[in-house]
């Protein structure tokens, strides 16, 4: 096993010429470089800077860098087009760069000038630079939180992350186990990165649970979009708990009776429910597969749903049907209010029907070209956004069994 000194000697033998040139340039210019968290940084702010940091959109991403290139070649080049607020070169443990860097200018105009002037700039023969607008990641997802965690308790647990946290949302987790996911928005990429580092170095435990901490992925954000904008789904409580609020909104009739009336108003038949309990989780959570056929509607609605059974002794299938009815009321109300089914194109050239994004009727074996082997999932969120149910491949309709009720 190599000692620490052996590793240091090996690193010193990597790219010695450019390392010596960088050290000479630092001594000559008096510039200060700080290496931290796998990156070497200049500025942020630079000497003489007065005022707030530059606005969003003032940073560019620099790619296709030769790994033996250092700041003494890059900073002067990128300073030609505008004043640099910060320059960050991503580094490996050996002292080579990782092939990319970030340059943040004092204004958006500087970033635009860098893209216009330096994109495809030949840093070396056959080595054109990639320079484009940097997408500053400022949002994290923290999945695996307890189902009963409140927002105030979450904010208390997040206090050690510092003042950069701007927003925290709790939503039902899209994973197979009952729980919640937190979406955290920070004031800057740096604040988000430091928070991620602190959570991961804390061995990813938060509120007593093992959690998964990641940058918020666009596909996950899209899957959770409906929960962010729909007042029925804003609460982080399970859908069985949301039904109390839904019933208040629907009056004394209940969700299923109101769904029946809405179907009559839309000249559709009476909904036929099929449910199956797939498993029981902690704290009274029950996971159901469901399919609802409404005569006159182009496709059945099917998917997966978690509910919490109430204390009044009601059958779990009845609670699930009420929860599904709330979903269908939202779906049919949207359809009735914004669009009527119309003939649509046949993108696959095959039989079958589905809803187009604007509520029209199309043809094809799966909604919006879902991959082969993925079951058709008919909840309105999936049909409207072309998404799967968020639980993995949608299951085929289950074979009749003791847990299957109609």
N, C-alpha and C positions, 0 to 999 in steps of 0.2 A: 504493500500500500504506500502511495506517494505521500510525503510529508507536505505541509503547507509551503515550506521553502522550495521544495521541488516544483510545486505548481507555479509559484511566483517566478522561478527561473525559466520555466517553460513559456509562461506568458510573455516574459521579457524578450524571448527569441522570436516572437510572432510580430511581423511587420515593424522591425526596428527603425527603418529609415523614416517612415512617416511619423512614427511616434517621436523621434528626435526632432523632426521638422515642426511638429505640433508644439513641443515644449519650447523650442526656440521662438516660435510665433507668440506664444503666451508671454514669454519673458519680454519680448520686444514691444508688444502692444499693451501689456498690463491687463489684458482681458482676464476675467475670472470664470472658470468652468467648474461646475460642481456635479459630481456623479452621485446619483441616489436612485434607488429602486430600478436598476437596470437601464438608466438613461443618464446621459451627460448633458447638462443644461447651462446655457448662457442666459443671463437676464432674468426676466420675470419678477420684478421689473429690472430694466437695465440701469446703469448709473445715470443719475440726473433726471430720472423719470418723476414727474409730478402729476398727481391726479389718479383717477380710477383706471383699472385695466381696460384694454381695448374691448369693443363690443363683439358679440358673436359674429362669426363670418369673417374674422380678420386673420384666421389661421389657414395655412396650406399644408397639404401632405406632400412629402417628397419621397418618391420611390425609385427603384432601379439603381440604387447606389452601389458602386463597388465597395466591397467590405473593408478594403484597406484605406478608404478615404476618411479624412478627419475634418474638424472644424476649421483648420487653417486654410482649407480650400473651399469650404462650403459657406461659412459666414460672410466673408468678403463678397462672394458671388451674389448671395441673396440680399446683401445690404445695398447693392447697386440700384435696386428698383424701389426701395423704400426703407423707412426706419424700422429696425427690428425691435420688437418688445421682448421676444423670447425665441430661443432656438434650442430644440431638443433632439439629440442624436441617440437613437436606441443602440445599446451596447451589449455584447456578449461578455462572458466572464474572461475570455482570452484577450480582450482588448480590441477585437475587430468590431465593426459596427454590424448591425443586423439587417442592413440593406434599406433602411428607411429612416426618415427624420420628420420633424414638424417645425415650421417657421411661423411665428405669430408676429404680425405687423402692428404698427400703432393705429392702423385704420383699415377699413375694408378695402379702400382704394389701393393700399400697398399689396394686399393679398391678390386683388384682381390684376395688378401690374405684374406680379410674380408669375401668375398663371399664363398671362399673355406673352410674357417675354422669355420665361425660362422653361416652359414645358417643351420637351424634346430637345433641350439644350444639350449639345454633345460634350459632356464633361470629359469624356475620353473618346477616342475613335470607336465607333460601333457601341457606344454606351450612352444613349440619349436618356435624359432625366424624365421622370414622370412627376409632374407638378399639377395638383388639382386641389379643389376646395376640401378642407378637412371637415368631416362630420364629427363634431365634438360630442362624444357620448356623455350624457349627464344623468342617465337613469339606470337604476339597478332593479333586479327582481330578487326577492328573498322568498323562496318557496319552502313549504313544510312547517309553517307556523301552526300552533294549536288552534282547533276550531273555535274555541271560546275566548280567544285573545281579543281584547278591546283595543281600539285605536289609542286611547290614552296610555294603556300599558305598553303598547309598542313604542310610542314616542318616548316614554320614560326609559325604555331599554336602549333606544337609539341616541340618547343624550351624549354619551361619550364620543360619538362620531364628530361632534363639533357643530358650529353654526351654519355650515354649508347646506344642510338639509332644508329644502324649501317646501316639500310636499310629501306626504305619505298616505297611500291608499291601501286599504285592506279589502281583498276580494276572495271569493271561494276559489280554492286551488283547482286548476284544470287537471291535476294528476289523478290517479286512480284511488288514492287514499283520501279520506275526509281531512280537511285542513284548510288553511288560508295561505294566500300569497300576498306579499306586500310589494307595492310598486313605489320606489323611492326616487324622487327627483331632487337633484342638487343644483347649486348655483353655478357650478363650473365642472369641466371634465376633471380637473385636478381634485376638487372636493369629492367627486364621485369615486375617483381612483383611490384616494386615500381611505375613503370609507370602505371600499371593497377590500383593500389590503388589510384594514383593521379587522373586518369581519372574518376574512379567510384565515388570518394569523391567529384569530381567536378560536380556530378550529371549527369555524362555522356553526357555533352554538349561539342561539338567540332565544330568549324567553324559555330556557330549559330544553329546547328541542334542537336536534340536528337539522340544519337548514342548508339549502342550496343557494349560493350567492352568485349571480351572473349579471353581466350586462343585459339590459332589457332587449330582447331580440324583437325585430320588427314583426315576425310572424306571431309571436306570443302576444305582442301588443295589439295586433289586429284581432286575434282570437278573443281578447278581453275587452275589445272596443265596446261591444254591446253592454257589458256590465258597467263600463265607465259612463255611458250616456243614458242608460235606461233607468228611470227612477225606481222601477220595480226591483232592479238588481244592484243598486248602489250600496245597499246595506251588506256588510260582510256576513250576515247571518244566513243559515241554511234556508233552502227554499220552503221547507215546512214551516219555519218561523215567519217567512215573508208572507205566507198565506193569510195571517191575521191582518196584516196591513192591506193585502189585496181584497179581503172580504169587506173591510171597511169601505174601500173604494167602490166595491161592486154592490154594496147594499146588502139586504138580508137574503137575497136569492142564492148567494154562493157562486163560486167560479163556474161549476159545471152547468148550472141552470142558466147563467148569463151567456155561456158559450152556446147553449142550445138556442136561446133567443136570437143571438147574433147570426147563427147559421140559418135560422128561419128567415131573418131579415135579408140575408144574402141569397135566399132561395137555394140553400144547400140542404142536404139531408141531415139526419141526426148523427152525431159523432158516435163511432163504435171504438171502445178502448180495449187494448190488449196490453197487459202488464205482466212482468215477471221479476221477482226479487232475485238479484244476482249475488247479494252478500250483505252482511251486517258489519258495520264498523263500530268504533267506540262512541260513547256518549249518545247512543240512540240513533245513529245515522244508519239509513238503509239505502242501498243502491238498486235502482230499478231500470230495467229495459222497458221501453214502451213503444207502442205503435197505435196511431189513431187514424182511422179511415173515416173521411167525411164524404159521403156520396155527393158527387157533383164537383168536388175539388180535384184538380189534376193529379196530385200525388198524395200518398199517405204521409203523415208526420211520424217520424220515429227517431229514437236516440236514447241517451242515458241520462238519468237524473238522480241526485242525492236528495233525500228528504229526512227530516227528523220527526219521529212519531210523537203525537201529542199525548197528554196525560188523560184524555177522556176515553181511552180504550178503543178508539176507532181503528178499523182494519188498515194495515199499512198500504194495501192496494188502493183503498179509497183515498187515503192521504196523497198517494202518488198521482192518482187521477186528477185530484184537485190542483196539485202543483203543475201538472202538464196542461190543465185547462187554462191556467194563468198564462203560460207560454203561448198557447194557441190563440187566446184572446188578443194578445199583443200582435201576433202574426196576422190574424185575419183583420183586425182593426187597421193595421198598416196597409194591407192589401186593399181593403174596402175604401180607405181614405185617399189613396194615392194612385192606384192603377187598377185596371180590370184585365183579366186574362185575355191575351190576344195571341194570334198565331205567331210563332217565332221561327227562326231558321233551324235547320237540322244539321248541327256542326259535325255530328259523327256519322250521319247517313244511316242511322239505325233506328229501330223502333223504341217506344217508350216515351215518357213525358217527364218534364221537370219545369221548375219556375225559372224564368230569366231574372237577372238582377232587378229589373224594374217591375217585376210582378207578372210578366207575360208568360206564355206557355211555349216551351220548346220541345225538342225531341232528342233522345239520346239515352244511353243506358245508365249514365251516372251524372249527377249535377256538376256542371262546369268542368268536365274532364277529370274527375277524381280518379286516382290510379286504379288500374285493374286489381281486383281482390279487395277493394274497399266497398263495404256495403253502402247502399243508398241511405243517407241520413236526412230526414225531412224536417227538422226543426227550422223555424224561420231564419234564425241567425245563420245556420249552415247554408240554407238555400240562397239567402240574400247576399252573403259575402263569399260563397263558394268554399266554405270551410268544412272540415270534418268535425266530429262532435267534441274533439279535444281529449278523448279518452283513448286514442290510438285508432286502429282500423275499426269501423263500426261493425258490430256483430251482425251476422245474419239473423233473421227471425228465429227465435229458439223453438225447438221441437216441443210439442205439448208435454207438460209435466205437472207435478203436484203444485208447483209455485206459479203456474200460468193461469191468470184469471181474465175474464172478459167482462 
